[in-house]
Amino acid sequence: MWQDLANTLQTGEKRKFSHCGGSPAASVWKSQFGIGFKCYRCTLDGYEKFGVRSVAEVLEARNAFERIDERSTKIPVGCIALHSDAVPSVARQWVLKAGLSPEEAALKYGMLWHEETRRVFIPTGAGSMIARAVYKEDQPKYKLFGRLGTGLYILPGRGPMVVLEDILSAIKVHKAGYKSCAILGTSIAPKDAMQLAENPDIVLWLDPDKAGIRGRKAVKKALGLYPICVRYAHTVSDKDPKFLTREEITQTVEDTMK
């Protein structure tokens, strides 16, 4: 089947193959949204979107998710590494879109797939864990478990603490060598502001949309209670940080600190 061939491809890759004759007159491809093929001899084609689920499957995963105790700090039973063969494509695509391989996501950042709830679980190492939805119909997008833990996802590095909205952006900045923190949205709690204030220099780099612009003002106000230096990022692009190159991230941070 053409689907089997398509699923062996890398995201963005396209390959010719023989469909209804002896020569490779058909093409199969994979994008971040799905897989497809077209035969230029018989004109047959097809497309399968990633992440399509029945209503029953959505409700089953939602009920399983709601059964997890909000105070729990233990990764749910049955989780597997994100690069395992049994993990669905939509979960792999979530990290691949930011240039992070499923292998690196699992082995370096501890990301795990939980089939019952259909979410990625991420340990924070601070008495809490984060569940991340990868299907649009699943809400909330992020959920923090473990009430004694922090509401922040912090990664070590050099230079100022770079504060971002989402986990993939924080990982991308961390891979560029800087300390980073995802606040999992556009606001922070007082206890999280206190923890961030342990850093003398902070670069606020929230997404360049209306919510991000409002959020950076609110976060800066929360941090204004502490004797630290908070700067807005001097961005070189309107793209979210997770979509930038290492060089663009470095330029943004260095320009902001001048």
C-alpha positions in Angstrom: 0.0 0.0 0.0 1.2 3.5 -0.7 0.6 4.4 3.0 3.3 2.0 4.1 5.8 3.7 1.8 4.7 7.2 2.8 5.2 6.5 6.5 8.8 5.5 5.9 9.5 9.0 4.6 10.9 12.0 6.5 8.7 15.1 6.9 8.9 17.1 3.7 10.2 14.2 1.6 8.7 13.0 -1.7 9.5 9.8 -3.6 8.5 8.2 -6.9 7.3 4.7 -7.1 5.6 2.2 -9.5 1.8 2.1 -9.0 0.1 0.7 -12.1 2.9 -0.1 -14.5 6.5 -1.0 -14.8 7.9 2.5 -14.4 7.7 4.9 -11.4 4.9 7.2 -12.6 3.5 7.9 -9.2 4.7 10.0 -6.3 4.2 9.6 -2.5 4.9 12.3 0.1 4.8 13.2 3.7 4.1 16.6 5.2 3.6 17.7 8.8 -0.1 17.4 8.3 -0.5 14.0 6.6 0.6 11.6 3.8 -0.5 11.5 0.2 0.1 10.1 -3.3 -0.8 10.6 -6.9 -0.3 8.4 -10.0 0.2 10.4 -13.2 -0.6 7.3 -15.3 -4.0 6.3 -14.0 -4.7 9.6 -12.2 -5.6 7.8 -9.0 -4.7 9.7 -5.8 -5.2 9.7 -2.1 -4.5 11.6 1.1 -4.7 10.8 4.8 -4.6 13.5 7.4 -2.7 12.9 10.7 -4.7 12.8 13.9 -8.2 12.0 12.6 -10.2 10.3 15.5 -13.7 9.2 16.1 -15.9 10.9 18.7 -15.7 7.8 20.8 -11.9 7.8 20.7 -11.8 11.5 21.7 -14.2 10.9 24.7 -12.3 7.8 25.8 -9.0 9.7 25.9 -10.6 12.7 27.7 -12.1 10.5 30.4 -8.8 8.7 30.9 -7.1 12.1 31.2 -9.6 13.3 33.8 -9.0 10.3 36.0 -5.4 11.3 36.7 -5.0 12.9 40.1 -3.9 16.6 39.7 -1.6 16.2 42.6 0.2 13.2 41.1 3.9 13.5 40.3 4.3 10.0 38.9 4.3 9.4 35.2 1.2 7.3 34.2 1.6 3.6 33.9 2.0 2.5 30.3 4.0 5.5 29.0 6.6 4.7 26.3 9.5 6.7 24.9 8.4 9.2 22.2 10.6 7.6 19.5 9.0 4.1 20.0 7.5 2.5 16.9 4.1 2.4 18.6 3.8 6.2 19.0 1.4 7.8 16.5 2.7 10.1 13.8 0.9 13.1 15.2 3.0 13.0 18.4 6.2 12.7 16.5 5.2 15.6 14.2 4.7 17.8 17.3 8.4 17.8 18.0 9.6 17.5 14.4 8.0 20.8 13.5 10.5 22.5 15.8 13.5 20.6 14.4 13.6 18.2 17.4 13.9 14.5 16.6 11.6 12.1 18.6 14.8 10.3 19.7 16.3 13.5 21.2 12.9 14.5 22.7 12.8 11.1 24.5 16.4 10.5 25.5 17.4 14.1 26.3 14.2 15.7 27.4 12.4 12.7 28.8 9.3 12.9 26.7 6.9 10.0 26.9 3.8 9.0 25.0 0.7 7.8 27.0 -1.7 5.9 24.7 -4.7 5.9 27.0 -4.9 9.7 27.3 -3.3 10.3 23.9 -0.9 12.9 25.3 2.8 13.5 25.7 4.1 13.6 29.3 7.1 15.6 30.2 8.9 15.5 33.6 10.0 18.8 34.9 12.4 17.5 37.6 10.8 19.9 40.1 8.1 17.9 41.8 5.7 18.1 38.8 5.1 16.9 35.3 3.4 18.4 32.2 0.9 16.7 29.9 0.8 18.2 26.4 -2.1 17.6 24.0 -1.1 16.9 20.4 -4.6 16.8 18.9 -6.4 20.1 18.4 -9.7 18.7 19.9 -8.0 17.9 23.2 -8.1 20.7 25.8 -6.3 22.1 27.7 -3.2 22.1 25.6 -1.0 22.0 28.7 -1.8 20.7 32.1 0.5 20.7 35.1 0.4 17.8 37.6 1.9 18.0 41.1 0.7 20.9 43.3 4.0 21.1 45.1 5.9 21.6 41.9 6.6 24.7 39.8 4.5 26.0 37.0 7.6 26.5 34.9 9.6 24.3 32.5 13.2 25.4 33.1 16.3 24.2 31.2 19.9 25.1 32.1 22.4 27.1 30.0 24.5 30.2 29.9 23.7 33.9 29.8 20.3 35.5 30.8 17.2 33.5 31.5 15.1 33.5 28.3 11.4 33.3 29.1 9.1 31.9 26.5 5.6 30.6 26.1 5.9 27.0 25.1 8.1 24.0 25.8 9.4 23.6 22.2 10.5 27.2 22.1 12.3 26.7 25.4 14.0 23.6 24.1 15.1 25.4 20.9 16.7 28.2 22.9 18.3 25.7 25.3 19.8 23.9 22.2 21.4 27.3 21.3 23.1 27.2 24.6 21.0 29.6 26.8 19.1 29.2 30.0 15.4 29.0 29.1 12.0 28.8 30.7 8.6 28.0 29.3 5.8 29.6 31.3 3.2 27.5 29.4 1.1 30.4 28.4 1.2 34.2 28.7 1.0 34.7 32.5 2.8 33.6 35.7 1.8 32.9 39.3 3.5 34.9 42.1 5.5 31.8 43.2 6.8 31.4 39.6 7.7 35.1 39.5 9.7 34.6 42.7 11.6 31.7 41.2 12.3 33.5 38.0 13.6 36.5 40.0 16.6 34.3 41.1 18.0 35.3 37.7 19.5 38.8 37.6 18.9 39.2 33.8 15.7 38.1 32.0 14.8 38.2 28.3 11.1 38.1 27.7 10.4 36.4 24.4 6.8 35.7 24.1 5.0 35.0 20.7 4.5 38.1 18.5 0.7 38.0 18.6 -1.8 40.0 20.6 -1.8 37.5 23.5 2.0 37.5 23.6 2.2 41.3 23.6 -0.3 41.6 26.4 1.4 38.7 28.2 4.9 40.1 28.2 3.6 43.3 29.9 1.9 41.3 32.6 4.9 39.1 33.2 7.2 42.2 33.3 4.8 43.8 35.9 4.9 40.6 38.0 8.7 40.6 37.9 8.9 44.3 38.6 8.6 43.5 42.3 12.2 42.3 42.3 15.6 44.0 41.7 16.3 42.4 38.4 16.8 43.5 34.8 13.9 42.5 32.5 14.3 43.1 28.7 11.9 42.5 25.8 13.5 40.4 23.1 14.8 42.3 20.1 13.6 39.8 17.6 15.0 39.3 14.2 11.8 37.5 12.9 8.1 37.4 13.5 8.2 33.6 13.7 7.8 31.8 17.0 11.2 31.0 18.5 10.7 27.2 18.0 10.8 27.9 14.2 14.1 29.9 14.2 17.6 28.7 13.5 20.3 28.5 16.1 22.0 31.6 14.5 18.7 33.6 14.7 18.2 32.7 18.3 21.8 33.7 19.2 21.4 37.0 17.3 18.2 37.8 19.1 19.6 37.1 22.6 22.9 38.9 22.0 21.2 41.9 20.4 18.8 42.1 23.4 21.7 42.1 25.9 23.7 44.8 24.2 
